[in-house]
Amino acid sequence: MTRPPPMPPPMPPSPLSPSPTPPISNGAESATGIAQQAAVLGATLDDARAQAEAGVLIDLAGLEDRVAHLCFAAEALPRGEARMLLGPFGDLVAALAPLAAALTDQQKGREEVIAAALAGRDDPHTARQRAAAAYGRSAGPADPGLAAPGVADPGMPNPGLADDTP
């Protein structure tokens, strides 16, 4: 009987969700304000990358909306002011590549765990623990010399068995 793969850790609330109130209420945003928003979003993307690399499932809900908001705000600026945003927007684009790589690696790892579980190849350590519990193996005597002949000390590895033998 195989066990289902372990449940992924719960997703934390998404820092990428759009803020409930717009940053500037009059509808026109300055290049400086847009650059600050881009920097905050870039830091959020870096945090999301670090979480993904640590194996945490992240929620990217709201990312598209926040990027669209920045783009529309930048398009509304006069050409000279909008040019000031090339650097901050370039930094945002640069932050996306490592995040995408971390998410790809995370997905590959999860697929490997699922494939192994479906193939019945559970974690060898867990398989040994289940086998020991099923056969009722106890800790045995403290002095290996007191063990019955031909009985291996359960605390010592058996050199005749592969490391992943249950």
WOCORCOR-V961153 format. One record per run of one state. SS is the DSSP state (h for helix, s for strand, l for the rest). FROM is the first residue (numbers start at 1). TO is the last residue. If there is no record, write none. Layout:
# WOCORCOR-V961153
ss:SS from:FROM to:TO
ss:SS from:FROM to:TO
This chain:
# WOCORCOR-V961153
ss:l from:1 to:30
ss:h from:31 to:53
ss:l from:54 to:62
ss:h from:63 to:75
ss:l from:76 to:78
ss:h from:79 to:83
ss:l from:84 to:85
ss:h from:86 to:118
ss:l from:119 to:123
ss:h from:124 to:134
ss:l from:135 to:143
ss:h from:144 to:146
ss:l from:147 to:166
